[in-house]
Amino acid sequence: MWTIILVALLFFFLVCRQWDVLYHHSARKMNVARGIVNFKYFNARTLGERLLIRAFPNQRLIDAFGINNAFTTTDTWVHKRFVRYATGLINRVNADNEEWRHLSLLGQDTLRRLLSAESGHEPGDQQQRLHLTSTVRILCFVVVLHFLFPEVENIDLQAARNVTEDINRLWVQSKDASRPVSEREQDRLVTMIRHMLPMNGQLYDIYGPGEQSNPLNITLPAFETLWRVVLLTYVHIAFRGIGSDGPRVTTESLARGLLGDLPSHLGTGSEKEIAALMISKTDAILQEALRLYPPTKRIHRAILPTHTAKPVVIAADIESLHRDTFIWGHNAHDFFLPRMGQGLTQTQKDAYMPFGLAPHLCPASNKFGERMIAMLLGVLFSGLGSKGTGTAIEYGDVMLDGDICAPLPTGREDAESWHVTV
């Protein structure tokens, strides 16, 4: 008997010891990631030093898109001018209910036009099978373009489709050194976007008078940090397993109720809008979405040459931290609605970095990002519906189609076969 007890105690001790080692490993990983993101890992004290560390890993975006913005520049003046311009746009819209109402109506109209274009009929006339990923990309791009360039009117949806497909293709291509992006491909993309803007974009030189700037300087960061969050969150809540907080339909119907009615109230300043945006359940949905699907999965920095021949790129894996079971618990990979409202530990608060960290915290972290995501999710819930309203999804993947609880892949090309039937 005593032998059994001693063996059991030894086993328990070893398990606890192993758990403690793994937990502290996760905590160390989190601290290193924070140091990479906030530049303390590099002991970088000046803006110029930080820009050098950030610019090198983003060189591929210069090669692919010809951009010159806060993420790619080593020029402190360009960085400050870009941040000031982006912050001004965000603050303008955040403070204006009518702007939000306009963007909400634009999103609804864009989705209605996409549905009509796919079927040749008005929405609701018959069942429609829609390429979901392309639809979400176009929806987000149109709304982003109107947000960034308010004078834009009547964007051609086929042109928007071409632009978003080109952006996605060139982004993937930029990661493959054996497939460099040609100047012809780059120029074609920039020209297509300029044709959508008044006076071919000459009104929007964010760096002041002089050479016409590339509209992708400001468009690319906004679009790229938005569309995959919206796509994955919508699919997860509308069609996938939710987690251990009760039946899947509970969270789905709650999200549909909160977010599906939002487009018709957004920007009105009404009690219904305030209730939808401010209650803790909405915050919990958006924060959990940003935990599972952060806008930037990995934040790259470069260790500048000292004794090495060239810079060494390292990354803070934000997605991995946001899903670490030793930080978030056994259900870290689930969409667990009560998580954010039940009180986070200090380690969880430190690990949660959807918008980065100071001194380069994303300007959209002032609730603008959450509000934009909420608005676009509302457009999708009200315009496409969910499993609870009879909408069906096909992934073109045996595992995803067969197991509602299988985690969604987050790779850029993983969702290209997803379709919904409305």
NORCORNOR-V934694 format. One record per backbone hydrogen bond with DSSP energy under -0.5 kcal/mol. NH is the residue of the N-H (numbers start at 1). CO is the residue of the C=O. Records with the same first field share a line. If there is no record, write none. Layout:
NH = CO  CO
This chain:
5 = 1
6 = 2
7 = 3
8 = 4
9 = 5
10 = 6
11 = 7
12 = 8
13 = 9
14 = 10
15 = 11
16 = 12
17 = 13
18 = 14
19 = 15
20 = 16
21 = 17
22 = 18
23 = 19
24 = 20
25 = 21
26 = 22
27 = 23
28 = 24
29 = 25
30 = 26
31 = 27
32 = 28
33 = 29
34 = 30
35 = 31
36 = 32
37 = 33
38 = 34
39 = 36
41 = 35
42 = 39
43 = 40
44 = 39
45 = 43
50 = 46
51 = 47
52 = 48
53 = 49
54 = 50
55 = 51
56 = 52
58 = 54  55
59 = 56
61 = 58
62 = 58
63 = 59
64 = 60
65 = 61
66 = 62
67 = 61
72 = 69
73 = 69
76 = 74
79 = 75
80 = 76
81 = 77
82 = 78
83 = 79
84 = 80
85 = 81
86 = 82
87 = 83
88 = 84
89 = 85
90 = 86
91 = 87
92 = 88
93 = 89
94 = 90
95 = 91
96 = 93
97 = 95
100 = 96
101 = 97
102 = 98
103 = 99
104 = 100
105 = 101
106 = 102
107 = 103
108 = 104
109 = 105
110 = 106
111 = 107
112 = 108
113 = 109
114 = 110
115 = 111
116 = 112
117 = 113
118 = 114
119 = 115
120 = 116
125 = 122
130 = 128  420
132 = 130  418
133 = 418
135 = 131
136 = 132
137 = 133
138 = 134
139 = 135
140 = 136
141 = 137
142 = 138
143 = 139
144 = 140
145 = 141
146 = 142
147 = 143
148 = 144
149 = 145
152 = 149
160 = 156
161 = 157
162 = 158
163 = 159
164 = 160
165 = 161
166 = 162
167 = 163
168 = 164
169 = 165
170 = 166
171 = 167
172 = 168
173 = 169
174 = 170
175 = 171  172
176 = 173
177 = 175
179 = 176
186 = 182
187 = 183
188 = 184
189 = 185
190 = 186
191 = 187
192 = 188
193 = 189
194 = 190
195 = 191
196 = 192  193
197 = 193  194
200 = 197
201 = 198
202 = 199
203 = 198
204 = 201
206 = 204
208 = 205
217 = 214
218 = 215
219 = 215
220 = 216
222 = 218
223 = 219
224 = 220
225 = 221
226 = 223
227 = 223
230 = 226
231 = 227
232 = 228
233 = 229
234 = 230
235 = 231
236 = 232
237 = 233
238 = 234
239 = 235
240 = 235  236
241 = 404
250 = 247
251 = 247
252 = 248
253 = 249
254 = 250
255 = 251
256 = 252
257 = 253
258 = 254
259 = 255
260 = 255  256
261 = 257
262 = 259
263 = 259
264 = 261
265 = 261  262
266 = 262
268 = 265
274 = 270
275 = 271
276 = 272
277 = 273
278 = 274
279 = 275
282 = 279
283 = 279
284 = 280
285 = 281
286 = 282
287 = 283
288 = 284
289 = 285
290 = 286
291 = 287
292 = 288
293 = 289
294 = 291
297 = 295
299 = 316
300 = 298
301 = 314
302 = 53
303 = 312
304 = 302
312 = 303
313 = 311
314 = 301
316 = 299
317 = 315
318 = 297  316
319 = 297
321 = 317
322 = 318
323 = 319  320
324 = 321
327 = 324
328 = 324
329 = 325
332 = 329
334 = 331
335 = 242
336 = 334
337 = 335
339 = 336
341 = 338
342 = 338  339
349 = 345
350 = 346
351 = 347
352 = 348
353 = 351
356 = 353
360 = 357
362 = 355
365 = 362
366 = 363
369 = 364
371 = 367
372 = 368
373 = 369
374 = 370
375 = 371
376 = 372
377 = 373
378 = 374
379 = 375
380 = 376
381 = 377
382 = 378
383 = 379
384 = 380
385 = 380
387 = 238
389 = 386
390 = 387
391 = 386
392 = 421
394 = 419
401 = 397
402 = 398
403 = 399
406 = 403
414 = 411
416 = 413
418 = 415
419 = 394
420 = 130
421 = 392
422 = 128  420
